[in-house]
Amino acid sequence: MIPTTKARTSGIRQYNAKKPHKWGYLNYVLSGVSGFSYDFELFGGKYPGPPENCPDLGVPGNVVQRLLKTVSDNLNHKIFVDNWYTSLQLMANLHKKGILPLGTVQLRRAPNININKKALEKKERGYCSEKVLLLITLSYQLPVGSTIKQSVCVHPM
């Protein structure tokens, strides 16, 4: 979030109680290893739909797909995303395009994965557990028998 100035910009300032500067501009950025920004999107009050020729993956998935329009497909680029953006549908869609995604999956966004959250919270910081999920039929058309490796890590908030 970019802190606001005294300039008059009605409607695009956002409030986030968890930030040191409560009011600011919401900005999504695609940046490289060097820190150079390749593309960005400034939130203007309403989220647009998915880009053309892309499935609707919800607000976070659509933001990632719009930013990755500038990235060439099938060149095995590695994309690291925050847990707000990560979903199994997005990971499968990017993998199909030849882009290698990596991100922490929130338990509520990982259907049919049996993980005991209470037992996981008792583990010490840095504990990792890996699960392999066999995808048989999904609505976003992954090939039958494809596998996705899922990692679960515990980090305190």
N, C-alpha and C positions, 0 to 999 in steps of 0.2 A: 504494500500500500504506500502510495506517495503522499506525504503530508500536504495539506492544503495551504494555500497562500491567501492573501486578502483579495485576490481577484474574484470577480463575480462570475461564477460558473454555476448556474442553477441546474439542479437535477442530476448531476453526475457525481457529486460527492457522496461517499459511503461512510456509514458509521460502523465501527468495530470496537466493542468494549474491551477486547483483549489486547489491543495495541496501545503503545505508549502515546501515540498521536491518534486520538479517537476518530477524527474525521480525516478522510483522505480520498485519493483517487485510486480505484482498483485497476491494476495494470497486470496483464498476463504477458510473460516474456519467454521467448525461445532463445536461449543463449548457448554458446559453445564452451568448450573446456577452458579457453583463454579468458572467458568472461565477456566476450564480445556479443552483443545482442544482434541476432539475425532477423527477428521478427517480433512484433509486439501487438497487443490488442488492448485498447483502453475501454473499460466497461462504461457504457453510456446509459445505463438505467434499465435495459432490457436485453436479454440474451437472444441473439439470432439463432436460427435453426442450424442444422448440420450443413457443411459445404456440399456442393453438388457431387453426385456419384459416391456419396458416403452414407452409411446407415446412421440413424438417429441413436446415439449412445448416451443421451442425457446431457445435461449442461456441461459437466466436467469433460466428458468424452468428446463433445462437440468442440470445446475450446481447444483441446489438444489436436484434433483433426484439422481445425482451421489454421493453427500455427504451423502444423507440419506440411501444409500445402507447398511451402518453399523448400522442403527437403525431398530429394530424389528418392524414388522407390527402388527396392531391390539392390541396394548398395550396402546392406548390413550396417546402417547407422545405428548407434546405440542411443536410446532415449531414456533418461531418468526422470521420473515424475514423482510428485508429492502424493501422499496417500489420499488426498481429496480427489485426485484425477484417476486413480488406479481402479480399474474394474476388469473382470475376466473378459468381458465383451471387447473392451478397448484393447487389451493385450492380444487377444486373438485376431482382431482386425488389423492391428499394426504388424503382427507377425506375418499375416497373409500378404501384406504389402512389402515385405522384406525389410522391415524396420524392427530392430531388436529392443523391446521395451523392458524396463525394470522399475518396480515400485512395490511398496508395501500395501497389501490388500487389507482393507478393513473387514472385520468379521461379518458385518451386516451386508457387505457387498459380495460375499463369497457364499452363494447358496449351496446347500447340500454338502457342506464340509463340517464334519463333526469335530469340534475342538471345544474342550471344556475350559471356558473362560476363567472360572474361579481357580482351577488348578494352574492355569497359565499365569495368573496374576501373583501366585505364590512363588514363582521362580524368581531368581535374582536377575538384576539388570544385565542385559547382553545375552540372555538365554535365547537360543535359536532352535527351531524344530522345522524339519522339512517334510512336506506331504506331497505325494504325487497324485494327481487327479486325472482319471481317464475320462475323456469327453466322448460320449457316444452319440447323442443327438442334441443339438442346441439350435435355438432359433436364429442365431447369427451365422449358420452354415459353415461350421468347421468340418474338415474331412473326418469321416468316421475313424475312430482309433487314434486320433491325435492326442498327445499328452501335454499337459501344462504342469510345470513344477512350481509348487507353491511354497514359499518360505514364510514362517511366522516368527517375528522377533518381538521381544518385549522391551519397550522404552517408556519410562515414566513421563507423564505429561508435565 
